[in-house]
Amino acid sequence: MMSNLSSRAGELKTEGALQAAQDPNSDVSSQDAQQVMANESKKAGIAAFQFDPDATPEEKAAQARSRVPAGFHHDRKPKATGVATDIDDGTPDQYDLPPPTTDGAVPPSPTTPRKPGAPNGHIHHDESAQFVEKTGWAPRFGQGSITEAEAEENLLDHQTWVESKLDEKFFGGQ
């Protein structure tokens, strides 16, 4: 019990300072409580910072960076190296290539006169039939078609299974 209490002494001291700062009858200010909290955190090995409230975010970041110990961030060795394969020195390439020709090119597909409204390679068919075959019903998006009675139905108007099995006295009735 005593070892547990001694290990929590800093935490209890911080909690006491915070509670005293919240008490209007105490002369402990919030700055005093913050100072106790920062000191106890530093004793425990936790990085605790106290920033000037009027400082810019850049100044606060610089203050936090200054507290990072040297060698904290490990420099990673690069795992790959770029290799330059084609160095362009501005002179034309010295390749002995044949002149470009259309020999060996794939001939264009024959075109047939199109009728207006004819498919352009995509066959349009009713996809809902495909879903009906797989699932037994066509896909519906949104709320679907509901009747006027269903639209006006209120969920408070029906009785649940629990309400049907329990007496009214359990629901605040007589």
Z-matrix of the N, CA and C atoms (Angstrom, degrees):
N
C 1 1.455
C 2 1.522 1 110.23
N 3 1.330 2 116.46 1 -42.62
C 4 1.464 3 119.77 2 -177.25
C 5 1.519 4 111.09 3 -68.65
N 6 1.363 5 117.51 4 -36.71
C 7 1.467 6 119.17 5 -179.89
C 8 1.524 7 109.91 6 -67.75
N 9 1.329 8 116.88 7 -34.73
C 10 1.455 9 120.47 8 178.87
C 11 1.526 10 110.20 9 -67.32
N 12 1.322 11 116.38 10 -38.71
C 13 1.454 12 121.05 11 179.71
C 14 1.521 13 111.10 12 -68.71
N 15 1.327 14 117.29 13 -40.52
C 16 1.463 15 119.39 14 -179.59
C 17 1.519 16 111.52 15 -70.22
N 18 1.338 17 117.38 16 -30.79
C 19 1.461 18 118.96 17 178.73
C 20 1.524 19 111.02 18 -74.62
N 21 1.319 20 117.23 19 -21.27
C 22 1.462 21 121.07 20 -179.37
C 23 1.527 22 111.79 21 -102.59
N 24 1.319 23 118.32 22 10.39
C 25 1.464 24 121.03 23 -175.86
C 26 1.524 25 111.29 24 -61.53
N 27 1.326 26 117.90 25 -43.21
C 28 1.471 27 120.45 26 179.54
C 29 1.508 28 111.69 27 -64.31
N 30 1.322 29 116.23 28 -39.84
C 31 1.465 30 119.92 29 179.17
C 32 1.526 31 110.59 30 -65.63
N 33 1.341 32 116.64 31 -42.45
C 34 1.463 33 120.38 32 179.49
C 35 1.531 34 111.33 33 -66.20
N 36 1.337 35 116.01 34 -36.97
C 37 1.466 36 120.16 35 178.51
C 38 1.531 37 110.01 36 -64.80
N 39 1.320 38 116.35 37 -41.45
C 40 1.468 39 120.61 38 178.98
C 41 1.520 40 110.60 39 -65.43
N 42 1.342 41 117.07 40 -45.00
C 43 1.461 42 120.48 41 179.07
C 44 1.522 43 111.29 42 -61.53
N 45 1.326 44 116.39 43 -40.14
C 46 1.468 45 120.30 44 178.00
C 47 1.518 46 111.69 45 -63.26
N 48 1.338 47 117.19 46 -40.73
C 49 1.466 48 120.70 47 179.38
C 50 1.524 49 110.42 48 -66.41
N 51 1.322 50 116.98 49 -40.24
C 52 1.472 51 120.30 50 179.35
C 53 1.520 52 111.36 51 -66.08
N 54 1.328 53 117.23 52 -41.93
C 55 1.466 54 120.25 53 178.99
C 56 1.527 55 110.83 54 -66.71
N 57 1.328 56 116.49 55 -37.67
C 58 1.464 57 119.73 56 178.89
C 59 1.526 58 110.38 57 -67.29
N 60 1.328 59 117.25 58 -35.66
C 61 1.467 60 120.28 59 179.42
C 62 1.525 61 110.72 60 -69.01
N 63 1.329 62 117.71 61 -28.72
C 64 1.465 63 121.19 62 179.92
C 65 1.528 64 112.38 63 -81.78
N 66 1.321 65 116.67 64 -17.04
C 67 1.462 66 120.93 65 -179.24
C 68 1.535 67 108.96 66 -79.16
N 69 1.344 68 118.63 67 121.63
C 70 1.470 69 119.60 68 -178.50
C 71 1.535 70 112.88 69 -68.49
N 72 1.329 71 117.94 70 -20.17
C 73 1.463 72 120.81 71 -179.67
C 74 1.519 73 112.58 72 -87.12
N 75 1.326 74 118.58 73 -1.44
C 76 1.462 75 122.47 74 -178.29
C 77 1.522 76 109.60 75 -97.40
N 78 1.351 77 115.98 76 151.27
C 79 1.456 78 118.84 77 177.07
C 80 1.524 79 111.50 78 -95.42
N 81 1.331 80 119.53 79 17.15
C 82 1.456 81 122.88 80 175.96
C 83 1.525 82 107.33 81 -86.87
N 84 1.328 83 115.43 82 124.98
C 85 1.471 84 119.19 83 -178.06
C 86 1.532 85 109.75 84 -91.73
N 87 1.315 86 115.19 85 168.78
C 88 1.466 87 119.00 86 178.85
C 89 1.524 88 110.64 87 -67.09
N 90 1.345 89 117.61 88 -30.77
C 91 1.465 90 120.25 89 176.91
C 92 1.524 91 110.45 90 -65.05
N 93 1.351 92 117.20 91 -38.73
C 94 1.461 93 120.62 92 177.10
C 95 1.526 94 110.33 93 -63.19
N 96 1.332 95 117.31 94 -42.92
C 97 1.461 96 121.19 95 179.62
C 98 1.523 97 110.67 96 -65.29
N 99 1.320 98 116.82 97 -39.74
C 100 1.464 99 120.11 98 177.42
C 101 1.524 100 111.22 99 -64.40
N 102 1.329 101 116.10 100 -38.81
C 103 1.469 102 120.18 101 179.25
C 104 1.530 103 110.62 102 -65.18
N 105 1.339 104 117.17 103 -42.42
C 106 1.468 105 121.15 104 177.91
C 107 1.527 106 109.61 105 -63.08
N 108 1.330 107 116.97 106 -43.26
C 109 1.459 108 121.18 107 -179.32
C 110 1.527 109 110.64 108 -63.04
N 111 1.317 110 117.58 109 -43.83
C 112 1.468 111 120.98 110 179.94
C 113 1.530 112 110.58 111 -65.22
N 114 1.334 113 117.22 112 -43.20
C 115 1.470 114 120.19 113 -179.15
C 116 1.528 115 111.76 114 -64.75
N 117 1.333 116 117.08 115 -43.53
C 118 1.470 117 120.15 116 179.72
C 119 1.536 118 110.85 117 -66.82
N 120 1.321 119 116.73 118 -35.52
C 121 1.470 120 119.92 119 177.25
C 122 1.525 121 110.44 120 -65.68
N 123 1.330 122 116.78 121 -42.53
C 124 1.467 123 120.51 122 179.28
C 125 1.531 124 110.89 123 -64.80
N 126 1.359 125 116.81 124 -37.37
C 127 1.467 126 120.13 125 177.48
C 128 1.530 127 110.71 126 -63.45
N 129 1.339 128 116.28 127 -33.31
C 130 1.459 129 120.88 128 -179.21
C 131 1.520 130 111.96 129 -82.16
N 132 1.340 131 117.71 130 -3.72
C 133 1.449 132 120.73 131 178.45
C 134 1.521 133 113.79 132 89.14
N 135 1.306 134 116.77 133 16.29
C 136 1.461 135 121.06 134 -179.98
C 137 1.515 136 108.70 135 -97.46
N 138 1.333 137 116.16 136 138.99
C 139 1.458 138 120.10 137 177.36
C 140 1.515 139 108.95 138 -71.15
N 141 1.320 140 116.29 139 114.93
C 142 1.458 141 121.22 140 179.43
C 143 1.517 142 107.97 141 -123.85
N 144 1.307 143 116.76 142 131.17
C 145 1.456 144 121.63 143 -177.47
C 146 1.515 145 109.80 144 -118.95
N 147 1.312 146 114.79 145 146.23
C 148 1.453 147 121.37 146 173.03
C 149 1.523 148 106.12 147 -123.28
N 150 1.321 149 115.22 148 111.34
C 151 1.450 150 120.62 149 -176.20
C 152 1.516 151 110.35 150 -101.83
N 153 1.324 152 113.83 151 151.18
C 154 1.457 153 120.35 152 171.95
C 155 1.527 154 107.07 153 -69.27
N 156 1.337 155 119.11 154 124.43
C 157 1.463 156 119.82 155 -176.67
C 158 1.526 157 113.39 156 -61.80
N 159 1.340 158 117.30 157 -23.10
C 160 1.461 159 120.15 158 -179.50
C 161 1.530 160 112.24 159 -92.10
N 162 1.328 161 118.39 160 0.60
C 163 1.462 162 121.39 161 -178.51
C 164 1.527 163 109.79 162 -74.07
N 165 1.326 164 115.28 163 150.87
C 166 1.468 165 120.38 164 178.21
C 167 1.531 166 108.93 165 -76.70
N 168 1.317 167 117.40 166 160.57
C 169 1.461 168 119.69 167 177.35
C 170 1.536 169 112.49 168 -57.97
N 171 1.337 170 116.91 169 -33.72
C 172 1.467 171 119.67 170 178.14
C 173 1.526 172 111.20 171 -65.48
N 174 1.338 173 116.92 172 -40.46
C 175 1.468 174 120.32 173 178.76
C 176 1.527 175 110.87 174 -66.36
N 177 1.344 176 116.48 175 -39.12
C 178 1.459 177 119.88 176 177.95
C 179 1.531 178 110.96 177 -65.77
N 180 1.333 179 116.60 178 -40.25
C 181 1.466 180 120.35 179 178.24
C 182 1.526 181 110.59 180 -65.24
N 183 1.322 182 117.59 181 -39.41
C 184 1.463 183 120.81 182 178.48
C 185 1.522 184 110.48 183 -64.92
N 186 1.333 185 117.37 184 -39.76
C 187 1.471 186 120.58 185 178.13
C 188 1.531 187 110.21 186 -63.95
N 189 1.335 188 117.34 187 -42.05
C 190 1.466 189 120.24 188 179.20
C 191 1.520 190 110.72 189 -67.39
N 192 1.347 191 117.79 190 -39.66
C 193 1.475 192 120.63 191 179.08
C 194 1.521 193 111.56 192 -65.18
N 195 1.329 194 116.99 193 -32.85
C 196 1.469 195 119.40 194 -178.70
C 197 1.522 196 111.68 195 -68.14
N 198 1.328 197 118.05 196 -20.91
C 199 1.464 198 121.36 197 -179.33
C 200 1.527 199 113.16 198 -89.46
N 201 1.342 200 118.08 199 -6.60
C 202 1.461 201 120.94 200 179.26
C 203 1.521 202 107.76 201 -73.97
N 204 1.336 203 118.48 202 124.59
C 205 1.461 204 120.36 203 -178.16
C 206 1.528 205 111.45 204 -67.65
N 207 1.333 206 115.57 205 153.70
C 208 1.462 207 121.12 206 179.43
C 209 1.527 208 109.30 207 -64.65
N 210 1.311 209 116.23 208 138.69
C 211 1.455 210 121.09 209 179.62
C 212 1.517 211 113.55 210 79.79
N 213 1.329 212 117.86 211 7.22
C 214 1.459 213 120.44 212 -179.52
C 215 1.524 214 110.93 213 -66.78
N 216 1.319 215 115.53 214 -44.85
C 217 1.459 216 120.23 215 177.43
C 218 1.518 217 108.06 216 -88.97
N 219 1.321 218 115.95 217 119.65
C 220 1.455 219 120.41 218 -178.91
C 221 1.519 220 109.76 219 -76.88
N 222 1.334 221 114.80 220 130.21
C 223 1.458 222 118.41 221 175.87
C 224 1.510 223 108.12 222 -77.42
N 225 1.300 224 116.34 223 124.92
C 226 1.461 225 120.62 224 -179.13
C 227 1.521 226 109.15 225 -92.56
N 228 1.320 227 114.29 226 137.46
C 229 1.450 228 118.84 227 177.53
C 230 1.521 229 108.69 228 -77.72
N 231 1.315 230 117.09 229 141.36
C 232 1.466 231 117.88 230 178.64
C 233 1.520 232 110.56 231 -66.24
N 234 1.314 233 116.13 232 140.53
C 235 1.459 234 120.75 233 -178.03
C 236 1.523 235 112.41 234 -94.02
N 237 1.319 236 117.64 235 -11.41
C 238 1.461 237 120.37 236 -179.50
C 239 1.514 238 108.91 237 -141.32
N 240 1.310 239 114.72 238 155.57
C 241 1.461 240 120.63 239 179.34
C 242 1.513 241 108.36 240 -129.95
N 243 1.308 242 115.64 241 134.83
C 244 1.461 243 119.90 242 178.05
C 245 1.520 244 110.29 243 -74.12
N 246 1.311 245 116.71 244 139.43
C 247 1.455 246 122.00 245 179.33
C 248 1.524 247 107.67 246 -117.61
N 249 1.336 248 115.73 247 125.97
C 250 1.456 249 120.02 248 178.17
C 251 1.526 250 108.16 249 -82.76
N 252 1.336 251 116.88 250 120.89
C 253 1.468 252 119.96 251 -178.09
C 254 1.510 253 112.35 252 -106.22
N 255 1.310 254 118.66 253 -35.21
C 256 1.460 255 121.90 254 179.00
C 257 1.519 256 108.39 255 -120.53
N 258 1.282 257 115.23 256 99.90
C 259 1.457 258 119.83 257 179.70
C 260 1.521 259 107.13 258 -90.50
N 261 1.312 260 115.80 259 123.24
C 262 1.459 261 121.18 260 -177.49
C 263 1.517 262 108.59 261 -96.42
N 264 1.327 263 115.29 262 111.11
C 265 1.461 264 118.68 263 178.55
C 266 1.522 265 111.99 264 -101.21
N 267 1.323 266 117.31 265 7.84
C 268 1.455 267 121.42 266 176.63
C 269 1.515 268 114.24 267 93.65
N 270 1.317 269 118.14 268 -9.21
C 271 1.466 270 120.18 269 179.30
C 272 1.515 271 108.99 270 -92.65
N 273 1.342 272 118.24 271 153.13
C 274 1.467 273 119.27 272 178.95
C 275 1.523 274 111.00 273 -65.88
N 276 1.329 275 114.86 274 152.77
C 277 1.458 276 120.22 275 -179.26
C 278 1.527 277 110.00 276 -68.43
N 279 1.326 278 116.96 277 148.86
C 280 1.457 279 123.22 278 -177.32
C 281 1.516 280 111.10 279 -103.26
N 282 1.336 281 117.81 280 50.89
C 283 1.445 282 121.12 281 -179.65
C 284 1.524 283 109.05 282 -98.39
N 285 1.337 284 116.90 283 140.52
C 286 1.451 285 121.69 284 177.45
C 287 1.523 286 107.81 285 -97.97
N 288 1.330 287 116.57 286 87.60
C 289 1.451 288 121.50 287 -176.01
C 290 1.530 289 109.68 288 -110.04
N 291 1.339 290 117.00 289 148.93
C 292 1.469 291 118.83 290 176.55
C 293 1.534 292 110.01 291 -71.68
N 294 1.336 293 117.15 292 159.41
C 295 1.467 294 119.03 293 179.18
C 296 1.521 295 110.17 294 -68.29
N 297 1.328 296 118.16 295 150.52
C 298 1.460 297 120.64 296 -178.65
C 299 1.537 298 110.95 297 -69.42
N 300 1.338 299 115.09 298 138.58
C 301 1.463 300 121.19 299 177.50
C 302 1.516 301 108.84 300 -137.50
N 303 1.332 302 115.79 301 173.67
C 304 1.460 303 120.13 302 176.94
C 305 1.520 304 111.07 303 -97.21
N 306 1.313 305 117.76 304 5.14
C 307 1.462 306 120.63 305 177.50
C 308 1.521 307 109.20 306 -64.00
N 309 1.312 308 116.07 307 133.66
C 310 1.454 309 120.50 308 178.95
C 311 1.518 310 113.16 309 87.28
N 312 1.324 311 117.20 310 -3.65
C 313 1.466 312 119.09 311 178.80
C 314 1.518 313 109.22 312 -77.01
N 315 1.303 314 117.00 313 149.53
C 316 1.454 315 122.29 314 179.42
C 317 1.529 316 108.07 315 -75.10
N 318 1.344 317 116.79 316 128.99
C 319 1.473 318 117.72 317 -179.45
C 320 1.520 319 110.27 318 -68.44
N 321 1.320 320 117.68 319 148.64
C 322 1.465 321 119.79 320 179.45
C 323 1.517 322 110.19 321 -66.96
N 324 1.317 323 115.85 322 150.66
C 325 1.456 324 120.61 323 -179.21
C 326 1.528 325 109.01 324 -70.05
N 327 1.324 326 116.43 325 146.97
C 328 1.465 327 118.40 326 -179.49
C 329 1.521 328 109.86 327 -68.26
N 330 1.304 329 115.05 328 142.72
C 331 1.455 330 119.98 329 -179.84
C 332 1.512 331 108.98 330 -103.50
N 333 1.294 332 115.39 331 142.33
C 334 1.450 333 120.85 332 176.67
C 335 1.519 334 107.44 333 -116.17
N 336 1.305 335 116.16 334 149.01
C 337 1.472 336 116.59 335 179.32
C 338 1.529 337 110.47 336 -63.60
N 339 1.310 338 114.54 337 133.48
C 340 1.471 339 120.24 338 -177.62
C 341 1.503 340 111.00 339 -91.62
N 342 1.303 341 114.06 340 142.30
C 343 1.454 342 120.17 341 172.06
C 344 1.522 343 107.28 342 -88.45
N 345 1.316 344 117.74 343 146.88
C 346 1.466 345 117.77 344 177.20
C 347 1.536 346 110.27 345 -62.16
N 348 1.294 347 115.56 346 134.70
C 349 1.456 348 120.68 347 179.53
C 350 1.516 349 113.46 348 85.23
N 351 1.341 350 118.03 349 1.19
C 352 1.467 351 120.56 350 178.51
C 353 1.520 352 108.74 351 -76.51
N 354 1.307 353 117.53 352 151.00
C 355 1.468 354 119.56 353 -179.37
C 356 1.520 355 111.25 354 -65.76
N 357 1.322 356 115.60 355 149.87
C 358 1.458 357 121.37 356 -179.69
C 359 1.525 358 110.54 357 -104.31
N 360 1.309 359 116.80 358 44.00
C 361 1.454 360 120.16 359 -179.16
C 362 1.507 361 112.45 360 102.55
N 363 1.307 362 118.26 361 -15.84
C 364 1.459 363 122.23 362 178.09
C 365 1.522 364 108.12 363 -108.84
N 366 1.282 365 116.16 364 124.42
C 367 1.451 366 120.19 365 179.22
C 368 1.517 367 107.99 366 -87.42
N 369 1.308 368 115.86 367 121.18
C 370 1.457 369 120.47 368 179.85
C 371 1.522 370 108.26 369 -93.18
N 372 1.289 371 116.13 370 116.39
C 373 1.453 372 120.20 371 176.36
C 374 1.524 373 108.31 372 -133.45
N 375 1.284 374 115.44 373 165.23
C 376 1.455 375 121.20 374 -176.97
C 377 1.526 376 109.16 375 -72.36
N 378 1.352 377 115.75 376 109.76
C 379 1.458 378 119.65 377 -178.68
C 380 1.518 379 112.24 378 -74.76
N 381 1.316 380 117.61 379 -21.72
C 382 1.459 381 118.95 380 -178.36
C 383 1.524 382 110.84 381 -65.62
N 384 1.342 383 117.23 382 -29.33
C 385 1.471 384 119.76 383 177.57
C 386 1.531 385 109.97 384 -63.60
N 387 1.311 386 116.30 385 -36.42
C 388 1.464 387 120.81 386 178.44
C 389 1.531 388 110.10 387 -63.26
N 390 1.326 389 117.20 388 -42.27
C 391 1.459 390 120.16 389 -179.81
C 392 1.524 391 111.24 390 -71.40
N 393 1.321 392 117.27 391 -37.27
C 394 1.457 393 120.57 392 178.16
C 395 1.516 394 109.63 393 -61.20
N 396 1.324 395 115.97 394 -39.35
C 397 1.467 396 120.21 395 179.39
C 398 1.529 397 111.17 396 -64.91
N 399 1.327 398 117.07 397 -38.68
C 400 1.471 399 120.53 398 -177.22
C 401 1.523 400 113.04 399 -81.22
N 402 1.330 401 116.96 400 -44.88
C 403 1.459 402 120.18 401 -171.44
C 404 1.511 403 114.35 402 -107.75
N 405 1.316 404 116.79 403 -22.92
C 406 1.454 405 119.14 404 -178.98
C 407 1.517 406 112.64 405 101.49
N 408 1.329 407 118.78 406 -5.52
C 409 1.464 408 121.16 407 176.72
C 410 1.521 409 108.77 408 -150.45
N 411 1.299 410 115.51 409 158.35
C 412 1.461 411 121.51 410 179.79
C 413 1.524 412 109.12 411 -83.70
N 414 1.331 413 117.93 412 150.03
C 415 1.461 414 119.37 413 178.93
C 416 1.523 415 110.76 414 -68.36
N 417 1.341 416 115.25 415 142.33
C 418 1.455 417 121.39 416 176.59
C 419 1.515 418 107.98 417 -126.74
N 420 1.299 419 116.72 418 138.64
C 421 1.457 420 121.38 419 179.22
C 422 1.512 421 109.02 420 -116.53
N 423 1.296 422 116.17 421 147.21
C 424 1.454 423 120.52 422 -177.98
C 425 1.516 424 110.00 423 82.60
N 426 1.322 425 116.88 424 -157.05
C 427 1.455 426 120.99 425 -178.54
C 428 1.517 427 112.13 426 -84.27
N 429 1.325 428 116.42 427 -9.98
C 430 1.448 429 118.48 428 -178.91
C 431 1.514 430 110.38 429 75.21
N 432 1.293 431 116.41 430 -166.22
C 433 1.464 432 119.60 431 179.88
C 434 1.530 433 108.48 432 -95.91
N 435 1.310 434 114.87 433 122.49
C 436 1.451 435 119.98 434 178.80
C 437 1.530 436 108.20 435 -117.74
N 438 1.285 437 115.67 436 151.52
C 439 1.459 438 119.68 437 179.30
C 440 1.513 439 109.72 438 -78.55
N 441 1.324 440 115.44 439 166.41
C 442 1.451 441 120.19 440 -179.51
C 443 1.533 442 110.89 441 -65.00
N 444 1.331 443 116.21 442 -35.53
C 445 1.468 444 120.03 443 178.84
C 446 1.524 445 110.36 444 -66.37
N 447 1.336 446 117.15 445 -39.38
C 448 1.467 447 119.88 446 178.72
C 449 1.516 448 110.99 447 -68.19
N 450 1.334 449 117.34 448 -34.25
C 451 1.460 450 120.65 449 -179.95
C 452 1.521 451 111.33 450 -66.55
N 453 1.324 452 117.09 451 -34.42
C 454 1.458 453 120.77 452 -178.01
C 455 1.525 454 112.82 453 -90.78
N 456 1.322 455 117.72 454 -5.60
C 457 1.462 456 120.61 455 -177.77
C 458 1.520 457 110.15 456 -70.15
N 459 1.294 458 115.65 457 137.49
C 460 1.451 459 122.32 458 179.73
C 461 1.524 460 107.70 459 -107.18
N 462 1.303 461 117.46 460 138.28
C 463 1.462 462 120.38 461 -179.99
C 464 1.526 463 111.95 462 -66.21
N 465 1.325 464 116.86 463 -17.61
C 466 1.465 465 119.60 464 178.42
C 467 1.523 466 111.67 465 -79.23
N 468 1.341 467 117.41 466 -12.79
C 469 1.455 468 121.20 467 -176.65
C 470 1.528 469 113.86 468 -82.57
N 471 1.294 470 119.21 469 -10.07
C 472 1.463 471 119.60 470 -177.32
C 473 1.527 472 110.37 471 -105.33
N 474 1.315 473 115.76 472 164.19
C 475 1.454 474 121.64 473 -177.25
C 476 1.521 475 108.61 474 -109.90
N 477 1.335 476 116.27 475 131.18
C 478 1.458 477 120.36 476 178.84
C 479 1.519 478 109.99 477 -83.23
N 480 1.318 479 115.77 478 171.62
C 481 1.458 480 121.28 479 179.85
C 482 1.526 481 110.44 480 -62.82
N 483 1.340 482 116.38 481 -41.23
C 484 1.466 483 120.18 482 -179.35
C 485 1.519 484 109.88 483 -64.01
N 486 1.331 485 116.53 484 -42.87
C 487 1.463 486 119.39 485 -179.86
C 488 1.523 487 111.62 486 -64.59
N 489 1.319 488 117.21 487 -31.82
C 490 1.466 489 119.35 488 179.75
C 491 1.524 490 111.72 489 -74.31
N 492 1.323 491 119.46 490 -24.84
C 493 1.460 492 122.60 491 -176.87
C 494 1.527 493 113.45 492 -93.85
N 495 1.332 494 118.06 493 -24.12
C 496 1.463 495 120.85 494 -177.18
C 497 1.526 496 110.40 495 -101.55
N 498 1.328 497 115.12 496 153.02
C 499 1.471 498 120.92 497 179.36
C 500 1.525 499 110.64 498 -71.90
N 501 1.336 500 115.26 499 161.68
C 502 1.460 501 121.33 500 179.39
C 503 1.527 502 112.11 501 -64.44
N 504 1.336 503 117.24 502 -25.68
C 505 1.465 504 119.11 503 -176.50
C 506 1.525 505 112.19 504 -63.69
N 507 1.329 506 117.24 505 -22.04
C 508 1.455 507 120.70 506 179.27
C 509 1.525 508 112.26 507 -81.60
N 510 1.323 509 117.41 508 -7.73
C 511 1.457 510 121.71 509 179.97
C 512 1.516 511 112.00 510 -111.57
N 513 1.294 512 117.65 511 17.58
C 514 1.455 513 121.78 512 178.74
C 515 1.509 514 114.13 513 85.75
N 516 1.317 515 117.30 514 10.42
C 517 1.477 516 121.00 515 179.08
C 518 1.526 517 110.09 516 -83.39
N 519 1.357 518 116.40 517 -177.40
C 520 1.461 519 121.32 518 -178.43
C 521 1.488 520 111.59 519 -73.76
